[in-house]
Amino acid sequence: MLHDITPVAEKRQAFRAGLASGKLLRFPGAFNPLSAKLIERHGFEGVYVSGAVISADLGLPDIGLTTLTEVATRAQQIARVTALPALVDADTGFGEPMNMARTVQILEDAGVAGLHVEDQVNPKRCGHLDGKDVVDRDTAVRRIKAAVAARRDPGFVIAARTYAAAVAGIDEAIDRAKAFTNAGADLLFPEAMASAADFERFRAAIDVPILANMTEFGKSKLLDVATLQNLGVNVVIYPVTLLRLAMHAAETGLATISSDGSQEKLLGQMQHRRDLYDLLDYESYDTFDTGVYNFRV
């Protein structure tokens, strides 16, 4: 009922334990708190909060237009309804190294288990679009050092995301990943890897946990969990999958209502009222309300 009661420290410990377990952690992207509850119900290990999804939800392209306040607000809304650890996309840290430091502390306060920060220039763009550029390696390392220095809870996971593979080649991505590890990053996120062979090469060169982004319609081949596990990947995110599914269903539904004048034929494709109420735990609210307001004037 209301918000999940699992302490934030336990969620962060669970994330770190998962990273150390050698097992693949699956983090589907939640586009709102309700979808986060559904992710938990289906037995996934974590929830991902995508910057691209937050941008799209606001009706904006993913080109660095969102603010730290907007991201932290949505991240907090999602993190507080689930016992699962939440990993949030912090883009480039929303500014210079001091802004990066503030971003870490604000997102710590939001109750997420960790964040990732990237090496794109400002303003950034979606990682699977062409025309990206990265900052020089020293600037990128300073972002990670600022994030690590600002962290108050040692359980909070700081991941470093590099776009260098698509911009300068996989050797540069590996070199940057090593530098980010030396700067204190807990998790490495090589973006837009083209194939299993790229992940295999990256894994062989890096001795800390790595994350794979299995986003649809992008530059990476969609690899299944067994393949990712065998490649030594520690975390896989599906950042926009649920939003894409939901928007396609909404578009289909609106077209049907427009053409038929009724939603009657769509009922079998809808979440039933009883299932929504069960996910929202209506029964607990009713019990709580009855228990509190059990007097008469």
Buried (B, 14 or more C-beta within 10 A) or exposed (E): EEEBEBEBEEBBBBBBEBBEEEEBBBBBBBBBBBBBBBBBEEEBBBBBBBBBBBBBBEEBEBEBEBEBEBBBEBBBBBBBBBEBBBBBBBBBBBBBBEBBBBBBBBBBEBBBBBBBBBBBBEEBBBBBBEEBEBBEBEEBBBBBBBBBEBBEEEBBBBBBBBBBBBBBEBEBBBBBBBBBBEBBBBBBBBBBBEEBEBBBBBBEBBEBBBBBBBBEEBBBBEBEEEBBBBBBBBBBBBBBBBBBEEEEEEEEBEEBBEEEEEEEEBEEEEEEEEEEEEBBEEEEEEEEEEEEEEEEE
